[in-house]
Amino acid sequence: MVTFTNARVFDGTALLPGTRTVAIDGDRIASVSEEPGGADAIDLSGMTLMPGLITCHFHPDFYKFTLAMGMAGEPLGKELPPGVLMAIAIRNAGVLLESGFTGYVGAACSNDIDASLKMAIEQGIMTGPRIRACSQHIGTTGDVNDSKAWWRRFDSPGTDVFVDGPDAMRSTVREFVRRGAETIKIFTTSGHAGLPWPVERTMERDEIEAVVTAAHGRGAMVRAHVATRAMIRECVEIGVDIIDHGDGIDEEIIVLMAERGTFWVPSMVYPSCMIGLGWAGPEEAAAQENVAKMLPIAQAAGVRILTGDDYSGVFREVIEDDPLDHKVGDYGREFAFYQERTGLPAEVLLSWGTKNAAQALTGGRDTLGVIEPGALADIAIFEGDPLADLSILSRPAETLRAVMRDGALVIDRLDRPSQHMREAAE
């Protein structure tokens, strides 16, 4: 049993009044009370105890490259040998924990990295975040991710596979699920505002239907990279579980998403980086303004919005060599970023990365992302009050005091009185 006392508690929805005592028994939260803790309780002295954060658009093998490589015809996931890409994923799993993130929902990877990393963590080979494993991207022949340098096709795929027709889609989905994927990622349009070039549709309706039916039949979710209004609506109608980006979203689609329980990952940060770097122009800027306008409307309608991005920081005036690097603190910058862009309250934005995110990670099969009795004990403890200053989450090297994963402290920077001091106090 581990007990924290005198804690300011954000429970995944709101900041609880006063301070609380939170007891952990095994891998679960046993109680949350207003009673003071006993002699063995860890006194947090008003620090904020909250659910561990979860990022919901994560590519574990992204490191030291830019999407310009993909736009130039260099396939993602083929930059380095598979073993090196797994080493990058292990490194990035540690970066997540050091940032106060105890879980991620994969958004595509090469070489079955999500599933393999999850297996290594679950078997105790390494310490890492809770993972919902994703497949490679499924695209179609000649789409925006399929290199125009056709003479350079690799014998084995990287992050993208290209198949055509409903039968091939079904077969591919079933194979990915067999290999450990819990989410299937599809590309249905070109990127944000038509990047790298405008394509309204890259997958036919019957192909999307085949993916969704096959995935749901095997207990997997489907997430779609989709930017245009017509295709967002089509994906929601068919039953895609997670909409990635959704630049052309409108109020009519929002109503449909709320009815269907569709998740939305707006991932505005990387496009903002692209705009700042001059890689994208007025169309992209207008698309991102639309997303910022729609987010409060979607929140009010009950759409389950999630944080997570291809690039999880904010645009820096000087980017050394890599706008897609995983750096400690980058993921936490999203919360203040979205507050600035939308004006939404801090507790709402934090719920995107805790309660909502946990529903996407577990598929509703367990209680996570909240501080309440019976919930899984994935917890982060920060110095200060993130509800008053969301930028606290972007400075974990200064503010993060502890991370608990499944009831075990994996990061512990908490000060405790010595045994001699406890005995003297008694």
SULWO-V43002 format. One record per pair of residues at least 6 apart in sequence whose ideal C-beta (glycine too) atoms are under 7 Angstrom apart, sorted by the first residue. I is the first residue (numbers start at 1). J is the second residue. D is the distance in Angstrom with one decimal. If there is no record, write none. Layout:
BEGIN
i=I j=J d=D
i=I j=J d=D
END
This chain:
BEGIN
i=1 j=23 d=6.3
i=1 j=24 d=6.8
i=1 j=25 d=5.3
i=2 j=24 d=4.4
i=3 j=21 d=6.4
i=3 j=23 d=4.6
i=3 j=37 d=4.8
i=3 j=38 d=6.9
i=3 j=40 d=6.7
i=3 j=41 d=4.1
i=3 j=42 d=6.8
i=4 j=21 d=6.9
i=4 j=22 d=4.9
i=4 j=41 d=6.7
i=4 j=42 d=5.1
i=4 j=44 d=5.5
i=4 j=49 d=5.9
i=5 j=21 d=4.3
i=5 j=36 d=5.9
i=5 j=37 d=3.0
i=5 j=41 d=4.1
i=5 j=42 d=7.0
i=5 j=43 d=5.6
i=5 j=44 d=6.9
i=6 j=19 d=5.0
i=6 j=43 d=5.1
i=6 j=44 d=5.4
i=6 j=45 d=5.8
i=6 j=46 d=6.4
i=7 j=19 d=5.8
i=7 j=20 d=5.5
i=7 j=22 d=6.0
i=7 j=44 d=4.3
i=7 j=47 d=6.4
i=7 j=49 d=4.1
i=8 j=15 d=6.9
i=8 j=19 d=5.9
i=8 j=46 d=5.6
i=8 j=47 d=6.7
i=8 j=48 d=4.7
i=8 j=49 d=7.0
i=8 j=385 d=6.5
i=9 j=16 d=4.5
i=9 j=20 d=4.6
i=9 j=22 d=6.7
i=9 j=32 d=6.8
i=9 j=49 d=5.3
i=9 j=371 d=5.5
i=10 j=48 d=6.1
i=10 j=50 d=4.1
i=10 j=350 d=6.3
i=10 j=387 d=6.5
i=11 j=370 d=5.8
i=11 j=371 d=4.3
i=11 j=372 d=6.4
i=12 j=51 d=5.1
i=12 j=351 d=6.2
i=12 j=354 d=4.5
i=12 j=355 d=3.9
i=12 j=369 d=5.3
i=12 j=370 d=3.7
i=12 j=371 d=6.4
i=13 j=347 d=6.7
i=13 j=351 d=5.7
i=13 j=355 d=6.0
i=14 j=347 d=5.3
i=15 j=347 d=6.5
i=15 j=387 d=4.9
i=18 j=34 d=6.5
i=19 j=46 d=6.5
i=20 j=32 d=5.6
i=20 j=33 d=6.5
i=20 j=34 d=6.2
i=21 j=33 d=5.2
i=21 j=35 d=5.8
i=21 j=36 d=6.4
i=21 j=37 d=4.5
i=21 j=41 d=6.6
i=22 j=29 d=6.5
i=22 j=32 d=5.3
i=22 j=49 d=5.9
i=22 j=371 d=6.5
i=23 j=30 d=4.4
i=23 j=31 d=4.7
i=24 j=30 d=6.3
i=24 j=377 d=4.8
i=24 j=407 d=5.1
i=26 j=407 d=5.4
i=27 j=376 d=6.1
i=27 j=377 d=5.7
i=27 j=406 d=4.2
i=27 j=407 d=4.2
i=28 j=374 d=6.1
i=28 j=375 d=6.8
i=28 j=376 d=6.4
i=28 j=377 d=5.7
i=28 j=407 d=6.8
i=29 j=371 d=6.4
i=29 j=372 d=6.4
i=29 j=373 d=5.7
i=29 j=374 d=6.8
i=29 j=375 d=4.9
i=29 j=377 d=5.3
i=30 j=373 d=6.4
i=31 j=373 d=5.6
i=32 j=371 d=6.1
i=32 j=372 d=6.3
i=32 j=373 d=6.4
i=39 j=422 d=6.3
i=39 j=426 d=6.8
i=42 j=414 d=6.0
i=42 j=416 d=6.4
i=44 j=381 d=6.5
i=47 j=381 d=5.5
i=47 j=382 d=6.5
i=47 j=383 d=5.6
i=47 j=401 d=6.0
i=48 j=381 d=6.9
i=48 j=382 d=4.9
i=48 j=384 d=6.8
i=48 j=385 d=5.8
i=48 j=386 d=5.9
i=49 j=371 d=6.8
i=49 j=379 d=6.2
i=49 j=381 d=5.2
i=50 j=354 d=6.9
i=50 j=371 d=6.8
i=50 j=380 d=5.7
i=51 j=354 d=4.2
i=51 j=369 d=4.8
i=51 j=370 d=6.0
i=51 j=371 d=6.1
i=51 j=378 d=6.4
i=51 j=379 d=6.6
i=52 j=100 d=6.7
i=52 j=101 d=6.5
i=52 j=102 d=2.8
i=52 j=103 d=6.5
i=52 j=378 d=3.9
i=52 j=379 d=5.8
i=52 j=380 d=4.8
i=52 j=403 d=6.5
i=53 j=100 d=5.3
i=53 j=101 d=4.5
i=53 j=102 d=6.9
i=53 j=353 d=4.7
i=53 j=354 d=6.5
i=53 j=380 d=6.3
i=54 j=101 d=6.5
i=54 j=102 d=6.9
i=54 j=103 d=4.1
i=54 j=104 d=6.5
i=54 j=105 d=6.9
i=54 j=353 d=6.0
i=54 j=354 d=6.8
i=54 j=357 d=3.6
i=54 j=358 d=6.1
i=54 j=361 d=5.7
i=54 j=369 d=6.5
i=55 j=101 d=5.7
i=55 j=104 d=5.0
i=55 j=307 d=6.2
i=55 j=308 d=4.4
i=55 j=312 d=6.6
i=55 j=331 d=5.2
i=56 j=105 d=4.2
i=56 j=265 d=5.4
i=56 j=306 d=3.8
i=56 j=307 d=6.3
i=56 j=308 d=3.8
i=56 j=357 d=5.2
i=56 j=360 d=5.5
i=57 j=107 d=4.4
i=57 j=244 d=6.4
i=57 j=265 d=4.9
i=57 j=267 d=5.3
i=57 j=308 d=3.1
i=57 j=309 d=5.5
i=57 j=310 d=6.8
i=58 j=104 d=4.0
i=58 j=105 d=6.7
i=58 j=106 d=5.8
i=58 j=107 d=5.8
i=58 j=308 d=6.1
i=59 j=107 d=5.8
i=59 j=108 d=6.2
i=59 j=109 d=6.1
i=59 j=310 d=6.8
i=60 j=89 d=3.7
i=60 j=92 d=5.2
i=60 j=93 d=6.9
i=60 j=109 d=5.6
i=60 j=113 d=5.5
i=60 j=114 d=6.4
i=60 j=117 d=6.4
i=61 j=77 d=6.6
i=61 j=85 d=4.3
i=61 j=88 d=5.3
i=61 j=89 d=5.2
i=61 j=109 d=5.4
i=61 j=110 d=5.7
i=61 j=113 d=5.4
i=62 j=324 d=5.1
i=62 j=326 d=6.8
i=63 j=88 d=4.4
i=63 j=92 d=6.9
i=63 j=325 d=6.3
i=63 j=326 d=6.3
i=64 j=322 d=5.3
i=64 j=325 d=6.5
i=65 j=79 d=5.7
i=65 j=322 d=6.9
i=65 j=324 d=6.4
i=66 j=322 d=6.5
i=66 j=323 d=5.7
i=66 j=324 d=5.8
i=67 j=324 d=6.7
i=70 j=76 d=5.3
i=70 j=145 d=6.9
i=71 j=196 d=4.4
i=73 j=147 d=4.3
i=73 j=148 d=5.8
i=73 j=149 d=4.6
i=75 j=147 d=5.9
i=75 j=154 d=6.6
i=75 j=158 d=4.5
i=75 j=160 d=6.6
i=76 j=158 d=5.4
i=76 j=159 d=3.9
i=76 j=160 d=6.6
i=77 j=85 d=6.9
i=77 j=110 d=2.9
i=77 j=111 d=6.9
i=77 j=158 d=2.7
i=77 j=159 d=3.6
i=78 j=154 d=5.8
i=78 j=158 d=4.0
i=82 j=111 d=4.4
i=85 j=110 d=6.0
i=85 j=111 d=6.0
i=85 j=113 d=6.4
i=86 j=111 d=7.0
i=86 j=113 d=5.8
i=86 j=116 d=6.8
i=89 j=113 d=4.9
i=89 j=117 d=5.4
i=90 j=126 d=6.5
i=92 j=326 d=4.4
i=93 j=117 d=6.4
i=93 j=128 d=4.0
i=93 j=129 d=5.9
i=95 j=326 d=4.9
i=95 j=327 d=6.9
i=95 j=328 d=5.5
i=96 j=104 d=6.3
i=96 j=129 d=4.9
i=97 j=129 d=6.3
i=97 j=403 d=5.6
i=97 j=410 d=6.0
i=97 j=411 d=6.2
i=98 j=328 d=4.8
i=98 j=396 d=6.3
i=98 j=411 d=6.9
i=99 j=328 d=5.4
i=99 j=329 d=5.8
i=99 j=331 d=5.2
i=99 j=332 d=5.8
i=99 j=396 d=5.0
i=100 j=332 d=6.5
i=100 j=380 d=4.1
i=100 j=382 d=6.9
i=100 j=393 d=6.6
i=100 j=396 d=5.4
i=100 j=400 d=5.1
i=100 j=403 d=6.2
i=101 j=129 d=6.2
i=101 j=331 d=5.7
i=102 j=129 d=5.4
i=102 j=130 d=6.1
i=102 j=378 d=4.0
i=102 j=380 d=6.8
i=102 j=403 d=6.4
i=102 j=405 d=5.2
i=103 j=129 d=4.9
i=103 j=130 d=3.8
i=103 j=131 d=6.9
i=103 j=361 d=5.3
i=103 j=378 d=6.5
i=104 j=129 d=5.5
i=104 j=131 d=6.0
i=105 j=132 d=4.5
i=105 j=183 d=6.9
i=105 j=308 d=6.9
i=105 j=357 d=7.0
i=105 j=360 d=5.2
i=105 j=361 d=5.3
i=106 j=114 d=4.2
i=106 j=131 d=6.7
i=106 j=132 d=6.1
i=106 j=133 d=5.5
i=106 j=134 d=3.1
i=106 j=183 d=6.2
i=107 j=134 d=5.8
i=107 j=185 d=6.2
i=107 j=223 d=6.8
i=107 j=244 d=6.7
i=107 j=308 d=7.0
i=108 j=134 d=5.3
i=108 j=135 d=6.8
i=108 j=136 d=5.9
i=108 j=137 d=4.7
i=108 j=159 d=5.8
i=108 j=185 d=4.3
i=109 j=134 d=6.3
i=109 j=159 d=6.6
i=110 j=136 d=6.5
i=110 j=158 d=4.8
i=110 j=159 d=4.6
i=112 j=179 d=5.3
i=112 j=180 d=6.3
i=114 j=131 d=6.0
i=114 j=133 d=3.6
i=114 j=134 d=5.2
i=115 j=133 d=4.3
i=115 j=179 d=6.1
i=115 j=180 d=2.7
i=115 j=181 d=6.2
i=117 j=128 d=6.6
i=117 j=131 d=6.4
i=118 j=131 d=4.2
i=118 j=133 d=5.2
i=120 j=126 d=5.3
i=121 j=128 d=4.1
i=121 j=131 d=6.9
i=127 j=410 d=5.2
i=130 j=361 d=6.4
i=130 j=378 d=6.4
i=132 j=182 d=5.2
i=132 j=183 d=5.9
i=132 j=361 d=4.8
i=133 j=180 d=5.4
i=133 j=181 d=5.6
i=133 j=182 d=5.0
i=134 j=181 d=6.1
i=134 j=183 d=4.5
i=134 j=185 d=5.4
i=135 j=176 d=4.0
i=135 j=181 d=3.9
i=135 j=183 d=6.9
i=135 j=184 d=5.0
i=135 j=185 d=5.7
i=136 j=157 d=6.4
i=136 j=159 d=5.7
i=136 j=160 d=6.3
i=136 j=161 d=5.2
i=137 j=145 d=6.4
i=137 j=159 d=5.8
i=137 j=160 d=4.5
i=137 j=185 d=5.2
i=137 j=187 d=5.5
i=138 j=161 d=5.9
i=138 j=163 d=6.5
i=138 j=172 d=6.0
i=138 j=184 d=6.7
i=138 j=185 d=6.7
i=138 j=186 d=4.9
i=138 j=211 d=6.8
i=139 j=145 d=5.0
i=139 j=146 d=6.3
i=139 j=160 d=5.5
i=139 j=162 d=5.1
i=139 j=187 d=4.4
i=139 j=202 d=6.4
i=140 j=162 d=6.0
i=140 j=163 d=7.0
i=140 j=164 d=5.4
i=140 j=202 d=5.7
i=140 j=203 d=5.6
i=141 j=162 d=5.0
i=141 j=164 d=5.5
i=143 j=187 d=6.2
i=143 j=202 d=3.9
i=144 j=190 d=4.6
i=144 j=191 d=6.9
i=144 j=196 d=6.0
i=144 j=197 d=6.7
i=144 j=199 d=5.6
i=144 j=202 d=6.4
i=145 j=160 d=4.6
i=145 j=187 d=6.1
i=146 j=162 d=5.2
i=161 j=172 d=6.6
i=163 j=169 d=6.1
i=163 j=172 d=5.1
i=165 j=207 d=6.8
i=166 j=206 d=5.0
i=166 j=207 d=5.7
i=166 j=210 d=3.7
i=169 j=207 d=5.0
i=169 j=210 d=4.2
i=169 j=211 d=5.0
i=170 j=210 d=5.0
i=170 j=214 d=4.4
i=173 j=184 d=5.4
i=173 j=211 d=5.6
i=173 j=214 d=4.0
i=173 j=215 d=5.2
i=174 j=214 d=5.9
i=174 j=218 d=6.4
i=176 j=184 d=6.1
i=177 j=218 d=4.3
i=177 j=220 d=5.2
i=181 j=220 d=6.4
i=182 j=220 d=5.5
i=182 j=221 d=6.9
i=183 j=220 d=6.2
i=183 j=221 d=4.7
i=183 j=223 d=5.7
i=184 j=211 d=6.1
i=184 j=215 d=4.6
i=184 j=220 d=5.7
i=184 j=222 d=5.0
i=185 j=223 d=5.3
i=186 j=203 d=6.3
i=186 j=208 d=6.8
i=186 j=211 d=5.6
i=186 j=222 d=6.6
i=186 j=224 d=5.1
i=187 j=202 d=5.8
i=187 j=203 d=7.0
i=187 j=225 d=4.8
i=188 j=201 d=6.9
i=188 j=202 d=6.0
i=188 j=203 d=4.7
i=188 j=208 d=6.5
i=188 j=224 d=5.1
i=188 j=225 d=6.6
i=188 j=226 d=4.7
i=188 j=231 d=5.2
i=188 j=235 d=6.2
i=189 j=199 d=6.1
i=189 j=200 d=6.5
i=189 j=201 d=6.4
i=189 j=202 d=6.0
i=189 j=226 d=5.3
i=189 j=227 d=4.9
i=189 j=228 d=5.1
i=189 j=231 d=5.0
i=190 j=196 d=6.9
i=190 j=197 d=6.3
i=190 j=198 d=6.0
i=190 j=199 d=4.0
i=190 j=202 d=7.0
i=190 j=227 d=6.7
i=191 j=227 d=6.4
i=192 j=227 d=5.9
i=192 j=245 d=6.1
i=192 j=247 d=5.7
i=192 j=271 d=4.7
i=192 j=284 d=5.7
i=192 j=287 d=6.2
i=193 j=227 d=6.8
i=193 j=247 d=5.9
i=193 j=280 d=6.7
i=193 j=283 d=4.4
i=193 j=284 d=3.9
i=193 j=287 d=4.2
i=194 j=283 d=6.4
i=195 j=280 d=6.2
i=195 j=284 d=6.8
i=200 j=228 d=5.6
i=201 j=231 d=6.0
i=205 j=234 d=6.3
i=208 j=235 d=6.6
i=208 j=238 d=5.3
i=209 j=238 d=5.5
i=211 j=222 d=5.9
i=212 j=222 d=5.2
i=212 j=238 d=5.4
i=212 j=239 d=4.7
i=212 j=240 d=6.2
i=215 j=221 d=6.7
i=215 j=222 d=4.9
i=216 j=239 d=7.0
i=221 j=241 d=4.1
i=221 j=242 d=6.6
i=221 j=363 d=6.5
i=222 j=240 d=5.0
i=222 j=241 d=5.4
i=223 j=240 d=6.9
i=223 j=241 d=6.4
i=223 j=242 d=3.6
i=223 j=244 d=5.7
i=224 j=235 d=4.7
i=224 j=240 d=4.6
i=224 j=243 d=6.3
i=224 j=244 d=6.3
i=225 j=244 d=4.8
i=225 j=245 d=6.4
i=226 j=232 d=5.2
i=226 j=235 d=5.3
i=226 j=243 d=6.1
i=226 j=244 d=6.8
i=226 j=245 d=6.6
i=226 j=246 d=6.5
i=227 j=245 d=5.4
i=227 j=247 d=4.4
i=227 j=248 d=6.2
i=228 j=248 d=4.9
i=229 j=248 d=3.6
i=229 j=250 d=6.2
i=232 j=243 d=6.1
i=232 j=246 d=5.3
i=232 j=248 d=6.0
i=232 j=249 d=5.7
i=232 j=253 d=5.5
i=233 j=253 d=5.3
i=233 j=256 d=6.9
i=235 j=243 d=6.4
i=236 j=243 d=6.9
i=236 j=253 d=6.4
i=236 j=256 d=5.2
i=236 j=257 d=5.6
i=236 j=260 d=5.9
i=236 j=262 d=5.3
i=241 j=262 d=6.7
i=241 j=263 d=6.3
i=242 j=263 d=4.4
i=242 j=265 d=6.3
i=242 j=360 d=6.6
i=243 j=262 d=6.1
i=243 j=263 d=7.0
i=243 j=264 d=4.9
i=244 j=265 d=5.2
i=244 j=267 d=6.5
i=245 j=266 d=6.9
i=245 j=267 d=5.7
i=246 j=264 d=5.8
i=246 j=266 d=6.4
i=246 j=291 d=7.0
i=247 j=287 d=3.9
i=247 j=290 d=6.7
i=247 j=291 d=6.1
i=249 j=291 d=6.9
i=249 j=294 d=5.1
i=251 j=297 d=6.0
i=254 j=294 d=6.6
i=254 j=297 d=5.9
i=254 j=298 d=4.8
i=254 j=301 d=5.1
i=254 j=303 d=6.0
i=255 j=301 d=6.4
i=257 j=264 d=6.5
i=257 j=303 d=5.0
i=258 j=301 d=4.4
i=258 j=302 d=4.6
i=258 j=303 d=5.2
i=263 j=304 d=4.9
i=263 j=306 d=5.6
i=263 j=360 d=5.3
i=264 j=298 d=6.4
i=264 j=303 d=5.6
i=264 j=305 d=5.2
i=264 j=306 d=6.8
i=265 j=306 d=4.7
i=265 j=308 d=5.3
i=266 j=291 d=5.1
i=266 j=295 d=6.3
i=266 j=305 d=6.9
i=267 j=308 d=6.4
i=267 j=309 d=4.3
i=267 j=310 d=6.5
i=268 j=288 d=5.8
i=268 j=291 d=5.7
i=268 j=292 d=7.0
i=268 j=341 d=6.7
i=269 j=309 d=4.5
i=269 j=311 d=5.8
i=269 j=312 d=6.5
i=269 j=313 d=6.8
i=269 j=314 d=6.1
i=269 j=334 d=6.0
i=269 j=337 d=5.9
i=270 j=309 d=5.2
i=270 j=310 d=4.3
i=270 j=311 d=3.8
i=271 j=280 d=6.5
i=271 j=284 d=5.9
i=271 j=288 d=5.4
i=272 j=288 d=6.5
i=272 j=314 d=7.0
i=272 j=315 d=5.6
i=273 j=311 d=5.4
i=273 j=315 d=4.5
i=273 j=323 d=5.2
i=274 j=280 d=4.4
i=274 j=284 d=6.7
i=275 j=284 d=5.8
i=275 j=285 d=5.6
i=276 j=315 d=3.8
i=277 j=323 d=6.9
i=292 j=341 d=4.6
i=292 j=342 d=5.9
i=295 j=305 d=6.7
i=295 j=342 d=4.8
i=296 j=342 d=5.5
i=296 j=344 d=5.9
i=298 j=305 d=6.1
i=299 j=305 d=6.2
i=299 j=344 d=6.3
i=299 j=348 d=6.1
i=304 j=356 d=4.7
i=304 j=359 d=6.5
i=305 j=352 d=5.0
i=305 j=356 d=6.4
i=306 j=352 d=5.6
i=306 j=356 d=5.6
i=306 j=357 d=5.4
i=306 j=360 d=5.9
i=307 j=334 d=4.8
i=307 j=352 d=4.9
i=307 j=353 d=4.4
i=307 j=357 d=6.9
i=309 j=334 d=6.6
i=310 j=324 d=6.5
i=311 j=323 d=5.6
i=311 j=324 d=5.3
i=312 j=330 d=4.5
i=312 j=331 d=4.3
i=312 j=334 d=6.4
i=313 j=327 d=6.8
i=313 j=330 d=3.7
i=313 j=333 d=5.2
i=314 j=333 d=5.0
i=314 j=337 d=5.3
i=328 j=396 d=6.0
i=328 j=397 d=6.3
i=329 j=394 d=5.0
i=329 j=395 d=6.0
i=329 j=396 d=5.4
i=329 j=397 d=6.8
i=332 j=393 d=3.3
i=332 j=394 d=4.4
i=332 j=396 d=6.5
i=333 j=394 d=4.2
i=335 j=349 d=4.9
i=335 j=350 d=6.4
i=335 j=353 d=6.8
i=335 j=390 d=4.3
i=335 j=393 d=5.6
i=336 j=390 d=4.1
i=336 j=391 d=4.9
i=336 j=394 d=6.5
i=338 j=344 d=6.8
i=338 j=349 d=5.4
i=339 j=346 d=6.5
i=339 j=349 d=5.8
i=339 j=390 d=5.7
i=346 j=386 d=6.9
i=346 j=387 d=4.7
i=346 j=390 d=5.5
i=347 j=387 d=6.1
i=349 j=390 d=6.8
i=350 j=386 d=6.7
i=354 j=369 d=4.5
i=355 j=369 d=4.6
i=355 j=370 d=5.6
i=357 j=369 d=5.9
i=358 j=368 d=3.8
i=358 j=369 d=2.6
i=361 j=368 d=6.6
i=362 j=368 d=5.4
i=366 j=376 d=6.2
i=367 j=374 d=5.8
i=367 j=375 d=4.4
i=367 j=376 d=6.5
i=368 j=375 d=6.3
i=368 j=376 d=4.7
i=368 j=378 d=6.3
i=376 j=406 d=6.8
i=377 j=404 d=5.7
i=377 j=406 d=6.5
i=377 j=407 d=4.1
i=378 j=404 d=6.6
i=378 j=405 d=5.6
i=378 j=406 d=6.8
i=379 j=404 d=4.1
i=380 j=400 d=6.8
i=380 j=403 d=5.4
i=381 j=401 d=4.7
i=381 j=402 d=4.2
i=382 j=392 d=5.7
i=382 j=399 d=5.0
i=382 j=400 d=5.9
i=382 j=401 d=6.6
i=383 j=399 d=4.7
i=383 j=401 d=5.7
i=384 j=392 d=4.9
i=384 j=399 d=5.9
i=386 j=392 d=4.8
i=386 j=393 d=5.5
i=392 j=399 d=4.9
i=400 j=411 d=6.9
i=401 j=413 d=4.9
i=401 j=414 d=5.5
i=402 j=409 d=6.0
i=402 j=411 d=5.8
i=402 j=412 d=5.4
i=402 j=413 d=6.4
i=402 j=414 d=5.3
i=403 j=410 d=5.3
i=403 j=411 d=4.0
END
